[in-house]
Amino acid sequence: MKVLVAVKRVVDANVKINVLADNSGVDLNNVKMAINPFCEIAVEEAIRLKEKGLATEIVAVCIGPKTAQETLRTALALGADRAILIETDTHEPIAIAKLLKAVCDKEQPKLVIAGKQSIDGDNNQTGQMLAALCGFAQGTFASAISVEGEKLKVVREIDGGLQTVLLNLPAVVTTDLRLNEPRYASLPNIMKAKKKQLDTLTPADLGVNVAPRLKVLKVEAPAKRSGGIKVASVDELVDKLRNEAKVI
């Protein structure tokens, strides 16, 4: 079973970001970039499937600038067999989904694993759009995955608790935080990753139009919040909620 894993290059989760003075976006100058945490979980799950003998090949795919090769090398160091970079500046979920669909048409994977969302755009759309475009079954917000014959069993995290679904392959799965704990890349594997195959394509190579459909009007930092206070009793809490916060 060939597994395709989508990964995204984002600002490192530990970095405090700053909005540009003209509010046109986020300042990325000299900012540490890393693989999206949810995508890292997706890579780990694919590796575990291969370690169990269920996956034969893991192909990591990233859509982004040329510098995103670094992100793919990380995926290769973690255990992916080869990688594909689609070089473009587009960030819109529908464009990403169309590009991934073109790669799926070419690679014919049995399973596509992606993070449920990226920590920058936070859209939670690409996996669902990709499944719809490909006509694949989908299991989103996965906290457990197991292969049962020609089907895939996925435990999903939903508002009411957990939901278990049985999917026909090929399928798209998006990962949630509790699916696994990603491993660290060892130094030998980091060195080996430098020699693994990494192909570079463009949207034109795949016949996909990625012209922007959305326009960013303004980017603002979240409003600063005042510190909390302690109250001595329930009566005092109710009084403050009613007379100060005016929420009851």
GROMACS elastic network, one bead per residue, 0.5 to 0.9 nm:
[ bonds ]
;  ai    aj funct       b0    kb
    1    50     6  0.89279   500
    1    54     6  0.65311   500
    1    56     6  0.52801   500
    1    57     6  0.69728   500
    1    58     6  0.89977   500
    1   109     6  0.71682   500
    1   110     6  0.57792   500
    1   111     6  0.74983   500
    2    55     6  0.58959   500
    2    56     6  0.56341   500
    2    58     6  0.61815   500
    2    59     6  0.76945   500
    2   107     6  0.84306   500
    2   108     6  0.77698   500
    2   110     6  0.56392   500
    2   111     6  0.67110   500
    2   112     6  0.87458   500
    3    46     6  0.67269   500
    3    50     6  0.89956   500
    3    55     6  0.65499   500
    3    56     6  0.77706   500
    3    57     6  0.61438   500
    3    59     6  0.62921   500
    3    60     6  0.85725   500
    3   109     6  0.55482   500
    3   110     6  0.62306   500
    3   112     6  0.57694   500
    3   113     6  0.73363   500
    4    46     6  0.83304   500
    4    57     6  0.83785   500
    4    58     6  0.59303   500
    4    60     6  0.59998   500
    4    61     6  0.71996   500
    4   104     6  0.79062   500
    4   107     6  0.83034   500
    4   108     6  0.89138   500
    4   109     6  0.60464   500
    4   110     6  0.80885   500
    4   111     6  0.62862   500
    4   113     6  0.63228   500
    4   114     6  0.85201   500
    5    39     6  0.79049   500
    5    42     6  0.66047   500
    5    43     6  0.62576   500
    5    46     6  0.74112   500
    5    58     6  0.70889   500
    5    59     6  0.60667   500
    5    61     6  0.60828   500
    5    62     6  0.86709   500
    5    80     6  0.86461   500
    5   111     6  0.84915   500
    5   112     6  0.57780   500
    5   114     6  0.58252   500
    5   115     6  0.89022   500
    6    39     6  0.67795   500
    6    42     6  0.78294   500
    6    43     6  0.82414   500
    6    59     6  0.85409   500
    6    60     6  0.59016   500
    6    62     6  0.59965   500
    6    63     6  0.84315   500
    6   100     6  0.80026   500
    6   112     6  0.75800   500
    6   113     6  0.65062   500
    6   114     6  0.50295   500
    6   115     6  0.75381   500
    7    35     6  0.68204   500
    7    36     6  0.68674   500
    7    38     6  0.85455   500
    7    39     6  0.50210   500
    7    40     6  0.73802   500
    7    42     6  0.80715   500
    7    43     6  0.79751   500
    7    60     6  0.67801   500
    7    61     6  0.60228   500
    7    62     6  0.51412   500
    7    63     6  0.78604   500
    7    71     6  0.77724   500
    7    72     6  0.76033   500
    7    75     6  0.80477   500
    7   114     6  0.68691   500
    7   115     6  0.75572   500
    8    34     6  0.84207   500
    8    35     6  0.58707   500
    8    36     6  0.55473   500
    8    39     6  0.67304   500
    8    61     6  0.84103   500
    8    62     6  0.57035   500
    8    63     6  0.68345   500
    8    64     6  0.76136   500
    8    68     6  0.80287   500
    8    71     6  0.74042   500
    8    72     6  0.87294   500
    8   115     6  0.88524   500
    8   118     6  0.73419   500
    9    12     6  0.88094   500
    9    33     6  0.66111   500
    9    34     6  0.57320   500
    9    36     6  0.60223   500
    9    62     6  0.76523   500
    9    63     6  0.83075   500
    9    64     6  0.72690   500
    9    67     6  0.88891   500
    9    68     6  0.60393   500
    9    70     6  0.86136   500
    9    71     6  0.59548   500
    9    72     6  0.86892   500
    9   118     6  0.89741   500
   10    13     6  0.81459   500
   10    32     6  0.87847   500
   10    33     6  0.55376   500
   10    34     6  0.55779   500
   10    35     6  0.60955   500
   10    36     6  0.56609   500
   10   118     6  0.76636   500
   10   119     6  0.72573   500
   10   120     6  0.65477   500
   11    14     6  0.83832   500
   11    15     6  0.69732   500
   11    17     6  0.81470   500
   11    28     6  0.79326   500
   11    31     6  0.69699   500
   11    32     6  0.61213   500
   11    34     6  0.59613   500
   11    35     6  0.81827   500
   11    36     6  0.80263   500
   11   119     6  0.82510   500
   11   120     6  0.74060   500
   12    15     6  0.55001   500
   12    16     6  0.87349   500
   12    31     6  0.80595   500
   12    32     6  0.57490   500
   12    35     6  0.75413   500
   12    36     6  0.77719   500
   12    37     6  0.88705   500
   13    16     6  0.80686   500
   13    33     6  0.86398   500
   13    34     6  0.79318   500
   13    36     6  0.80949   500
   13    37     6  0.78411   500
   13   119     6  0.76451   500
   15    31     6  0.76147   500
   15    32     6  0.71977   500
   15    33     6  0.88558   500
   17    26     6  0.68937   500
   17    27     6  0.70041   500
   17    28     6  0.80523   500
   17    31     6  0.82365   500
   18    21     6  0.89974   500
   18    25     6  0.89078   500
   18    26     6  0.58718   500
   18    27     6  0.56881   500
   18    28     6  0.84011   500
   18   221     6  0.76254   500
   19    22     6  0.82574   500
   19    23     6  0.62438   500
   19    24     6  0.79114   500
   19    25     6  0.60053   500
   19    27     6  0.57592   500
   19   219     6  0.69849   500
   19   220     6  0.65352   500
   19   221     6  0.63709   500
   20    23     6  0.52008   500
   20    24     6  0.63286   500
   20    25     6  0.57763   500
   20    26     6  0.54840   500
   20    27     6  0.53780   500
   20   219     6  0.82673   500
   20   220     6  0.88067   500
   21    24     6  0.78127   500
   21    25     6  0.87992   500
   21    27     6  0.89267   500
   22    25     6  0.79782   500
   22   218     6  0.85926   500
   22   219     6  0.87788   500
   23    26     6  0.78470   500
   23   217     6  0.85667   500
   23   218     6  0.54953   500
   23   220     6  0.62348   500
   24   216     6  0.74816   500
   24   217     6  0.73138   500
   24   218     6  0.56482   500
   24   219     6  0.58167   500
   24   220     6  0.87113   500
   25    28     6  0.89852   500
   25   216     6  0.82770   500
   25   218     6  0.72861   500
   25   219     6  0.54044   500
   25   220     6  0.81303   500
   26   219     6  0.75498   500
   26   220     6  0.89389   500
   27    30     6  0.87283   500
   27    31     6  0.79175   500
   28    31     6  0.52443   500
   28    32     6  0.83284   500
   28    33     6  0.88373   500
   29    32     6  0.88779   500
   33    71     6  0.83754   500
   34    37     6  0.83899   500
   34    70     6  0.84181   500
   34    71     6  0.64298   500
   34    74     6  0.87191   500
   35    38     6  0.85071   500
   35    39     6  0.67756   500
   35    40     6  0.64313   500
   35    70     6  0.89183   500
   35    71     6  0.55686   500
   35    72     6  0.82884   500
   35    74     6  0.75962   500
   35    75     6  0.82053   500
   36    39     6  0.51576   500
   36    40     6  0.62475   500
   36    41     6  0.88736   500
   36    71     6  0.89971   500
   36   115     6  0.79178   500
   36   117     6  0.86330   500
   36   118     6  0.60332   500
   36   119     6  0.66908   500
   36   120     6  0.87013   500
   37    41     6  0.64944   500
   37    42     6  0.88079   500
   37   115     6  0.78049   500
   37   118     6  0.77448   500
   37   119     6  0.77074   500
   37   177     6  0.85208   500
   37   182     6  0.89255   500
   38    41     6  0.51143   500
   38    42     6  0.64436   500
   38    43     6  0.89060   500
   38   114     6  0.75407   500
   38   116     6  0.65099   500
   38   117     6  0.67516   500
   38   118     6  0.68771   500
   38   119     6  0.82560   500
   38   174     6  0.85848   500
   38   175     6  0.63898   500
   38   176     6  0.67821   500
   38   177     6  0.67947   500
   39    43     6  0.62975   500
   39    44     6  0.86292   500
   39   113     6  0.83690   500
   39   114     6  0.58211   500
   39   116     6  0.80519   500
   39   117     6  0.83077   500
   39   118     6  0.78640   500
   39   174     6  0.89258   500
   39   175     6  0.77389   500
   40    43     6  0.51256   500
   40    44     6  0.62603   500
   40    45     6  0.87144   500
   40    75     6  0.76920   500
   40    78     6  0.89720   500
   40   114     6  0.89600   500
   40   115     6  0.77139   500
   40   182     6  0.64411   500
   40   183     6  0.89374   500
   41    44     6  0.50458   500
   41    45     6  0.62274   500
   41    46     6  0.87194   500
   41   114     6  0.84809   500
   41   115     6  0.70899   500
   41   175     6  0.67207   500
   41   176     6  0.78951   500
   41   177     6  0.74025   500
   41   178     6  0.89978   500
   41   179     6  0.72295   500
   41   180     6  0.63963   500
   41   181     6  0.69231   500
   41   182     6  0.56210   500
   42    45     6  0.52008   500
   42    46     6  0.63555   500
   42    47     6  0.87524   500
   42   113     6  0.56465   500
   42   114     6  0.55151   500
   42   115     6  0.58810   500
   42   173     6  0.87684   500
   42   174     6  0.75603   500
   42   175     6  0.60110   500
   42   176     6  0.88409   500
   42   179     6  0.87158   500
   42   180     6  0.88403   500
   42   182     6  0.87096   500
   43    46     6  0.51947   500
   43    47     6  0.62887   500
   43    48     6  0.87511   500
   43    58     6  0.85457   500
   43    60     6  0.78883   500
   43    75     6  0.67422   500
   43    78     6  0.75942   500
   43    79     6  0.78495   500
   43    80     6  0.73787   500
   43   113     6  0.77542   500
   43   114     6  0.81838   500
   43   182     6  0.80100   500
   44    47     6  0.50888   500
   44    48     6  0.62611   500
   44    49     6  0.87382   500
   44    78     6  0.75590   500
   44    79     6  0.80734   500
   44   180     6  0.73725   500
   44   181     6  0.76747   500
   44   182     6  0.53740   500
   44   183     6  0.70088   500
   45    48     6  0.50745   500
   45    49     6  0.62995   500
   45    50     6  0.87221   500
   45   113     6  0.82002   500
   45   145     6  0.83467   500
   45   175     6  0.87199   500
   45   179     6  0.78434   500
   45   180     6  0.70795   500
   45   182     6  0.82335   500
   46    49     6  0.51217   500
   46    50     6  0.63728   500
   46    51     6  0.87302   500
   46    55     6  0.74365   500
   46    58     6  0.68017   500
   46    79     6  0.87048   500
   46    80     6  0.81719   500
   46   113     6  0.74393   500
   47    50     6  0.50564   500
   47    51     6  0.61601   500
   47    52     6  0.86799   500
   47    55     6  0.81006   500
   47    58     6  0.75185   500
   47    78     6  0.80335   500
   47    79     6  0.60903   500
   47    80     6  0.71226   500
   48    52     6  0.62593   500
   48    53     6  0.87168   500
   48    54     6  0.87159   500
   48    55     6  0.86165   500
   49    52     6  0.51745   500
   49    53     6  0.65028   500
   49    54     6  0.52461   500
   49    55     6  0.54418   500
   49    56     6  0.88154   500
   49   146     6  0.85899   500
   49   147     6  0.87243   500
   50    53     6  0.50005   500
   50    54     6  0.54081   500
   50    56     6  0.62098   500
   50    57     6  0.74113   500
   50    58     6  0.79359   500
   51    54     6  0.74680   500
   51    55     6  0.77769   500
   52    55     6  0.76612   500
   53    56     6  0.71257   500
   54   147     6  0.77118   500
   55    58     6  0.73333   500
   57    80     6  0.77288   500
   57    81     6  0.62809   500
   57    82     6  0.83968   500
   58    79     6  0.79499   500
   58    80     6  0.50147   500
   58    81     6  0.52957   500
   58    82     6  0.68853   500
   58    83     6  0.85092   500
   59    76     6  0.88802   500
   59    80     6  0.60578   500
   59    81     6  0.60458   500
   59    82     6  0.52100   500
   59    83     6  0.54421   500
   59    84     6  0.74111   500
   59   107     6  0.88700   500
   59   109     6  0.89417   500
   60    72     6  0.67968   500
   60    75     6  0.67539   500
   60    76     6  0.76068   500
   60    80     6  0.63028   500
   60    81     6  0.78596   500
   60    82     6  0.64198   500
   60    84     6  0.62710   500
   60    85     6  0.85111   500
   61    72     6  0.73972   500
   61    82     6  0.88758   500
   61    83     6  0.57487   500
   61    85     6  0.59157   500
   61    86     6  0.76286   500
   61   100     6  0.79879   500
   61   103     6  0.84860   500
   62    68     6  0.71213   500
   62    69     6  0.81181   500
   62    71     6  0.78432   500
   62    72     6  0.67618   500
   62    83     6  0.79656   500
   62    84     6  0.64572   500
   62    85     6  0.50388   500
   62    86     6  0.62834   500
   62    87     6  0.83953   500
   63    68     6  0.77239   500
   63    84     6  0.85379   500
   63    85     6  0.59036   500
   63    87     6  0.60787   500
   63    88     6  0.65518   500
   63    89     6  0.80387   500
   63    90     6  0.80147   500
   63    91     6  0.83724   500
   63    96     6  0.70838   500
   63    99     6  0.81264   500
   63   100     6  0.85724   500
   64    67     6  0.78299   500
   64    68     6  0.58681   500
   64    69     6  0.87660   500
   64    85     6  0.73201   500
   64    86     6  0.64065   500
   64    87     6  0.52706   500
   64    88     6  0.50763   500
   64    89     6  0.55493   500
   64    90     6  0.71002   500
   64    91     6  0.79051   500
   65    68     6  0.55301   500
   65    69     6  0.81201   500
   65    85     6  0.85193   500
   65    86     6  0.80342   500
   65    87     6  0.52142   500
   65    88     6  0.55257   500
   65    89     6  0.58785   500
   66    69     6  0.60592   500
   66    70     6  0.86853   500
   66    85     6  0.79075   500
   66    86     6  0.86108   500
   66    87     6  0.59893   500
   66    88     6  0.80833   500
   66   200     6  0.87391   500
   67    70     6  0.60872   500
   67    71     6  0.79555   500
   68    71     6  0.51205   500
   68    72     6  0.65952   500
   68    73     6  0.87237   500
   68    85     6  0.74757   500
   68    87     6  0.83931   500
   69    72     6  0.50267   500
   69    73     6  0.61242   500
   69    74     6  0.86447   500
   69    83     6  0.89047   500
   69    84     6  0.88328   500
   69    85     6  0.68132   500
   69   198     6  0.80864   500
   69   200     6  0.89983   500
   70    73     6  0.50339   500
   70    74     6  0.63894   500
   70    75     6  0.88787   500
   71    74     6  0.51233   500
   71    75     6  0.65650   500
   71    76     6  0.88009   500
   72    76     6  0.61617   500
   72    77     6  0.85121   500
   72    80     6  0.88941   500
   72    82     6  0.88131   500
   72    83     6  0.63563   500
   72    84     6  0.78625   500
   72    85     6  0.76480   500
   72   198     6  0.80205   500
   73    77     6  0.60235   500
   73    78     6  0.85376   500
   73    83     6  0.80434   500
   73   190     6  0.77485   500
   73   193     6  0.59144   500
   73   194     6  0.68669   500
   73   196     6  0.84535   500
   73   198     6  0.83536   500
   74    78     6  0.62217   500
   74    79     6  0.88056   500
   74    80     6  0.89678   500
   74   185     6  0.75929   500
   74   190     6  0.74129   500
   74   193     6  0.77217   500
   75    78     6  0.50798   500
   75    79     6  0.64866   500
   75    80     6  0.57605   500
   75    81     6  0.89032   500
   75    82     6  0.89237   500
   75    83     6  0.81827   500
   75   185     6  0.87958   500
   75   193     6  0.84672   500
   76    79     6  0.52193   500
   76    81     6  0.62828   500
   76    82     6  0.65986   500
   76    83     6  0.71981   500
   76   189     6  0.80724   500
   76   190     6  0.78212   500
   76   192     6  0.83923   500
   76   193     6  0.52263   500
   76   194     6  0.83267   500
   76   196     6  0.72331   500
   77    80     6  0.70358   500
   77   184     6  0.89823   500
   77   185     6  0.56777   500
   77   186     6  0.75264   500
   77   187     6  0.85381   500
   77   188     6  0.85184   500
   77   191     6  0.76937   500
   77   192     6  0.70408   500
   77   194     6  0.82894   500
   78   182     6  0.88835   500
   78   183     6  0.73182   500
   78   184     6  0.70099   500
   78   185     6  0.50327   500
   78   186     6  0.78905   500
   78   189     6  0.71188   500
   78   190     6  0.78689   500
   78   193     6  0.85112   500
   79   185     6  0.83095   500
   79   189     6  0.78590   500
   79   193     6  0.85395   500
   80    83     6  0.74269   500
   80   193     6  0.87875   500
   81   193     6  0.87810   500
   81   196     6  0.70518   500
   81   197     6  0.77472   500
   82   193     6  0.88682   500
   82   196     6  0.60096   500
   82   197     6  0.50121   500
   82   198     6  0.59646   500
   82   199     6  0.82780   500
   83   196     6  0.80238   500
   83   197     6  0.62840   500
   83   199     6  0.63342   500
   83   200     6  0.86576   500
   84   103     6  0.89312   500
   84   197     6  0.83879   500
   84   198     6  0.55699   500
   84   200     6  0.58336   500
   84   201     6  0.73360   500
   85   198     6  0.72155   500
   85   199     6  0.61593   500
   85   201     6  0.61263   500
   85   202     6  0.82137   500
   86    99     6  0.80017   500
   86   199     6  0.85151   500
   86   200     6  0.58799   500
   86   202     6  0.51619   500
   86   203     6  0.67274   500
   87   200     6  0.68355   500
   87   201     6  0.61729   500
   87   202     6  0.52230   500
   87   203     6  0.74019   500
   88    91     6  0.86590   500
   88   202     6  0.67461   500
   88   203     6  0.71644   500
   88   210     6  0.85890   500
   90    93     6  0.87937   500
   90    95     6  0.71285   500
   90    96     6  0.75125   500
   90   210     6  0.67094   500
   90   211     6  0.80186   500
   90   212     6  0.72896   500
   91    94     6  0.88052   500
   91    95     6  0.73870   500
   91    96     6  0.68664   500
   91   121     6  0.82258   500
   91   212     6  0.87666   500
   92    95     6  0.54459   500
   92    96     6  0.62584   500
   92    97     6  0.86810   500
   92   121     6  0.88780   500
   92   126     6  0.87303   500
   92   210     6  0.84879   500
   92   212     6  0.73687   500
   92   213     6  0.78784   500
   92   214     6  0.76390   500
   93    96     6  0.50212   500
   93    97     6  0.59983   500
   93    98     6  0.85745   500
   93   123     6  0.76186   500
   93   124     6  0.85532   500
   93   125     6  0.61408   500
   93   126     6  0.50001   500
   93   127     6  0.87960   500
   93   129     6  0.78201   500
   94    97     6  0.50349   500
   94    98     6  0.61909   500
   94    99     6  0.86725   500
   94   125     6  0.79818   500
   94   126     6  0.66570   500
   94   129     6  0.67272   500
   94   130     6  0.82232   500
   94   210     6  0.87355   500
   95    98     6  0.51285   500
   95    99     6  0.62548   500
   95   100     6  0.86315   500
   95   126     6  0.88069   500
   95   208     6  0.80556   500
   95   209     6  0.76069   500
   95   210     6  0.53967   500
   95   211     6  0.81462   500
   95   212     6  0.82435   500
   96    99     6  0.51625   500
   96   100     6  0.61652   500
   96   101     6  0.85181   500
   96   126     6  0.67813   500
   96   130     6  0.84574   500
   96   210     6  0.82351   500
   97   100     6  0.50782   500
   97   101     6  0.60137   500
   97   102     6  0.86477   500
   97   125     6  0.87190   500
   97   126     6  0.54414   500
   97   127     6  0.72695   500
   97   128     6  0.86081   500
   97   129     6  0.59476   500
   97   131     6  0.85914   500
   97   133     6  0.77259   500
   98   102     6  0.62931   500
   98   103     6  0.87345   500
   98   129     6  0.83251   500
   98   130     6  0.69557   500
   98   133     6  0.73802   500
   98   208     6  0.68666   500
   98   209     6  0.85911   500
   98   210     6  0.85117   500
   99   102     6  0.51256   500
   99   103     6  0.64178   500
   99   104     6  0.87080   500
   99   203     6  0.68717   500
   99   206     6  0.72250   500
   99   207     6  0.87296   500
   99   208     6  0.64157   500
   99   209     6  0.88403   500
   99   210     6  0.84466   500
  100   104     6  0.61206   500
  100   105     6  0.86070   500
  100   130     6  0.70109   500
  101   105     6  0.61901   500
  101   106     6  0.86602   500
  101   130     6  0.62010   500
  101   131     6  0.85339   500
  101   133     6  0.67535   500
  101   134     6  0.61944   500
  102   105     6  0.50834   500
  102   106     6  0.64131   500
  102   107     6  0.87275   500
  102   206     6  0.61144   500
  102   207     6  0.80284   500
  102   208     6  0.77200   500
  103   106     6  0.50434   500
  103   107     6  0.59639   500
  103   108     6  0.80375   500
  103   206     6  0.76580   500
  104   107     6  0.50834   500
  104   108     6  0.51907   500
  104   109     6  0.62540   500
  104   112     6  0.84575   500
  104   134     6  0.79499   500
  105   108     6  0.55465   500
  105   109     6  0.84095   500
  105   134     6  0.82929   500
  106   109     6  0.87830   500
  108   111     6  0.89389   500
  108   170     6  0.88515   500
  109   112     6  0.67979   500
  109   170     6  0.71184   500
  109   171     6  0.88812   500
  110   169     6  0.59499   500
  110   171     6  0.66520   500
  110   172     6  0.88558   500
  111   169     6  0.68811   500
  111   170     6  0.54038   500
  111   171     6  0.51484   500
  111   172     6  0.60142   500
  111   173     6  0.76173   500
  112   127     6  0.88248   500
  112   170     6  0.79001   500
  112   171     6  0.62946   500
  112   173     6  0.62041   500
  112   174     6  0.84219   500
  113   127     6  0.83406   500
  113   171     6  0.85624   500
  113   172     6  0.59345   500
  113   174     6  0.57728   500
  113   175     6  0.72748   500
  114   117     6  0.82436   500
  114   126     6  0.85797   500
  114   127     6  0.65696   500
  114   172     6  0.77275   500
  114   173     6  0.63672   500
  114   175     6  0.62816   500
  115   118     6  0.69843   500
  115   124     6  0.85587   500
  115   127     6  0.78874   500
  115   141     6  0.85388   500
  115   173     6  0.82799   500
  115   174     6  0.50535   500
  115   176     6  0.70602   500
  116   123     6  0.88100   500
  116   124     6  0.56264   500
  116   125     6  0.79406   500
  116   126     6  0.81580   500
  116   127     6  0.69331   500
  116   140     6  0.68495   500
  116   141     6  0.61034   500
  116   142     6  0.84473   500
  116   173     6  0.83480   500
  116   175     6  0.51958   500
  116   176     6  0.61873   500
  117   120     6  0.86506   500
  117   121     6  0.78708   500
  117   122     6  0.54740   500
  117   123     6  0.60118   500
  117   125     6  0.73163   500
  117   126     6  0.78464   500
  117   127     6  0.84372   500
  117   174     6  0.81950   500
  117   175     6  0.85197   500
  117   176     6  0.88105   500
  118   121     6  0.59372   500
  118   122     6  0.50741   500
  118   123     6  0.70689   500
  118   124     6  0.73295   500
  119   122     6  0.52396   500
  119   123     6  0.86993   500
  120   123     6  0.84897   500
  121   124     6  0.84817   500
  122   125     6  0.87904   500
  123   126     6  0.78341   500
  124   127     6  0.73988   500
  124   128     6  0.80789   500
  125   128     6  0.56151   500
  125   129     6  0.61565   500
  125   130     6  0.86264   500
  126   129     6  0.51323   500
  126   130     6  0.59868   500
  126   131     6  0.86170   500
  127   130     6  0.51452   500
  127   131     6  0.62733   500
  127   132     6  0.87173   500
  127   138     6  0.81178   500
  127   140     6  0.77419   500
  127   172     6  0.67708   500
  127   173     6  0.72739   500
  127   174     6  0.62631   500
  128   131     6  0.52190   500
  128   132     6  0.63175   500
  128   133     6  0.87298   500
  128   138     6  0.71146   500
  128   139     6  0.88280   500
  128   140     6  0.77162   500
  128   172     6  0.79372   500
  128   173     6  0.88877   500
  128   174     6  0.84686   500
  129   132     6  0.51228   500
  129   133     6  0.61558   500
  129   134     6  0.86097   500
  130   133     6  0.51108   500
  130   134     6  0.60756   500
  130   135     6  0.82718   500
  130   136     6  0.81319   500
  130   172     6  0.76734   500
  131   134     6  0.52433   500
  131   135     6  0.56954   500
  131   137     6  0.64150   500
  131   138     6  0.60679   500
  131   171     6  0.72404   500
  131   172     6  0.58344   500
  131   173     6  0.88430   500
  132   135     6  0.50983   500
  132   136     6  0.66064   500
  132   137     6  0.82863   500
  132   138     6  0.85813   500
  133   136     6  0.79003   500
  134   137     6  0.89336   500
  135   170     6  0.89241   500
  135   171     6  0.86806   500
  136   168     6  0.82160   500
  136   169     6  0.74336   500
  136   170     6  0.57879   500
  136   172     6  0.64255   500
  137   167     6  0.59707   500
  137   168     6  0.63116   500
  137   169     6  0.70116   500
  137   170     6  0.67702   500
  137   172     6  0.62248   500
  137   173     6  0.85492   500
  138   167     6  0.71164   500
  138   168     6  0.89656   500
  138   170     6  0.89814   500
  138   171     6  0.54834   500
  138   173     6  0.57218   500
  138   174     6  0.81220   500
  139   142     6  0.65484   500
  139   153     6  0.87672   500
  139   154     6  0.62595   500
  139   155     6  0.81066   500
  139   156     6  0.70233   500
  139   165     6  0.72856   500
  139   166     6  0.86158   500
  139   167     6  0.74570   500
  139   171     6  0.76676   500
  139   172     6  0.63766   500
  139   174     6  0.65320   500
  139   175     6  0.88344   500
  140   154     6  0.84483   500
  140   155     6  0.89261   500
  140   156     6  0.64255   500
  140   157     6  0.81952   500
  140   172     6  0.79476   500
  140   173     6  0.55408   500
  140   175     6  0.67737   500
  140   176     6  0.80715   500
  141   155     6  0.81998   500
  141   156     6  0.52602   500
  141   157     6  0.55392   500
  141   158     6  0.76553   500
  141   173     6  0.77876   500
  141   174     6  0.55541   500
  141   175     6  0.52510   500
  141   177     6  0.84278   500
  141   179     6  0.88529   500
  142   145     6  0.69774   500
  142   154     6  0.61392   500
  142   155     6  0.56033   500
  142   157     6  0.63798   500
  142   173     6  0.69089   500
  142   174     6  0.60610   500
  142   176     6  0.53143   500
  142   177     6  0.84685   500
  142   178     6  0.81166   500
  142   179     6  0.63907   500
  143   154     6  0.75422   500
  143   155     6  0.56450   500
  143   156     6  0.58015   500
  143   157     6  0.64474   500
  143   162     6  0.87379   500
  143   175     6  0.68298   500
  143   176     6  0.57242   500
  143   177     6  0.72156   500
  143   178     6  0.52671   500
  143   180     6  0.77465   500
  144   153     6  0.80489   500
  144   154     6  0.57423   500
  144   155     6  0.50029   500
  144   156     6  0.73494   500
  144   175     6  0.88122   500
  144   178     6  0.80586   500
  144   179     6  0.54509   500
  144   180     6  0.82399   500
  145   152     6  0.71265   500
  145   153     6  0.57504   500
  145   155     6  0.65441   500
  145   173     6  0.89000   500
  145   179     6  0.79008   500
  146   151     6  0.87662   500
  146   152     6  0.59541   500
  146   153     6  0.51420   500
  146   154     6  0.66481   500
  146   155     6  0.89285   500
  147   150     6  0.73683   500
  147   151     6  0.60707   500
  147   153     6  0.60458   500
  147   154     6  0.87691   500
  148   151     6  0.51850   500
  148   152     6  0.58182   500
  148   153     6  0.67261   500
  148   166     6  0.88047   500
  149   152     6  0.78229   500
  150   167     6  0.89038   500
  150   168     6  0.68791   500
  150   169     6  0.65729   500
  151   166     6  0.65074   500
  151   167     6  0.55009   500
  151   169     6  0.58592   500
  151   170     6  0.87129   500
  152   165     6  0.82362   500
  152   166     6  0.56461   500
  152   168     6  0.64419   500
  152   169     6  0.68778   500
  152   171     6  0.80455   500
  153   164     6  0.70567   500
  153   165     6  0.58820   500
  153   167     6  0.62797   500
  154   163     6  0.82441   500
  154   164     6  0.56998   500
  154   165     6  0.53956   500
  154   166     6  0.63886   500
  154   167     6  0.75799   500
  154   173     6  0.81987   500
  155   162     6  0.65075   500
  155   163     6  0.56416   500
  155   165     6  0.64511   500
  155   166     6  0.88948   500
  156   161     6  0.84638   500
  156   162     6  0.55413   500
  156   164     6  0.60343   500
  156   165     6  0.76065   500
  156   176     6  0.84349   500
  157   160     6  0.82197   500
  157   161     6  0.61253   500
  157   163     6  0.64907   500
  157   164     6  0.89445   500
  157   176     6  0.77255   500
  158   161     6  0.53217   500
  158   162     6  0.56962   500
  158   163     6  0.67327   500
  159   162     6  0.80532   500
  160   163     6  0.85650   500
  167   170     6  0.83150   500
  167   171     6  0.68826   500
  168   171     6  0.66719   500
  169   172     6  0.86498   500
  175   178     6  0.83195   500
  175   179     6  0.65449   500
  176   179     6  0.57945   500
  176   180     6  0.86353   500
  177   180     6  0.71153   500
  177   181     6  0.83390   500
  178   181     6  0.76997   500
  185   188     6  0.83984   500
  185   189     6  0.63775   500
  185   190     6  0.64546   500
  186   189     6  0.52755   500
  186   190     6  0.62140   500
  186   191     6  0.87850   500
  187   191     6  0.63195   500
  187   192     6  0.86708   500
  188   191     6  0.51741   500
  188   192     6  0.62144   500
  188   193     6  0.86463   500
  189   193     6  0.59944   500
  189   194     6  0.88495   500
  190   193     6  0.51366   500
  190   194     6  0.69320   500
  191   194     6  0.56054   500
  191   195     6  0.76294   500
  192   195     6  0.56205   500
  192   196     6  0.67962   500
  193   196     6  0.51372   500
  193   197     6  0.84573   500
  194   197     6  0.84303   500
  195   198     6  0.87018   500
  201   204     6  0.81518   500
  201   205     6  0.61221   500
  201   206     6  0.76310   500
  202   205     6  0.51532   500
  202   206     6  0.67734   500
  202   207     6  0.87812   500
  202   208     6  0.88754   500
  203   206     6  0.51645   500
  203   207     6  0.60854   500
  203   208     6  0.51938   500
  203   209     6  0.68263   500
  203   210     6  0.70898   500
  204   208     6  0.60053   500
  204   209     6  0.73982   500
  205   208     6  0.78691   500
  210   213     6  0.85457   500
  212   215     6  0.74651   500
  216   219     6  0.75983   500
  220   223     6  0.84976   500
  221   224     6  0.86033   500
  222   225     6  0.87827   500
  225   228     6  0.89443   500
  230   237     6  0.88571   500
  231   234     6  0.76938   500
  231   235     6  0.89946   500
  231   236     6  0.62511   500
  231   237     6  0.61010   500
  232   235     6  0.84378   500
  232   236     6  0.66686   500
  232   237     6  0.79298   500
  233   236     6  0.52774   500
  233   237     6  0.63958   500
  233   238     6  0.88014   500
  234   238     6  0.61729   500
  234   239     6  0.85218   500
  235   238     6  0.51690   500
  235   239     6  0.61163   500
  235   240     6  0.86978   500
  236   240     6  0.62309   500
  236   241     6  0.86052   500
  237   240     6  0.52700   500
  237   241     6  0.61808   500
  237   242     6  0.85692   500
  238   241     6  0.50978   500
  238   242     6  0.60400   500
  238   243     6  0.84462   500
  238   248     6  0.82032   500
  239   242     6  0.51778   500
  239   243     6  0.58415   500
  239   244     6  0.76886   500
  240   243     6  0.52567   500
  240   245     6  0.62715   500
  240   246     6  0.77863   500
  241   244     6  0.58370   500
  241   246     6  0.55862   500
  241   247     6  0.57726   500
  241   248     6  0.61974   500
  242   245     6  0.61854   500
  242   247     6  0.59956   500
  242   248     6  0.50461   500
  243   246     6  0.53328   500
  243   247     6  0.84266   500
  243   248     6  0.85043   500
  244   247     6  0.84165   500
  245   248     6  0.81545   500
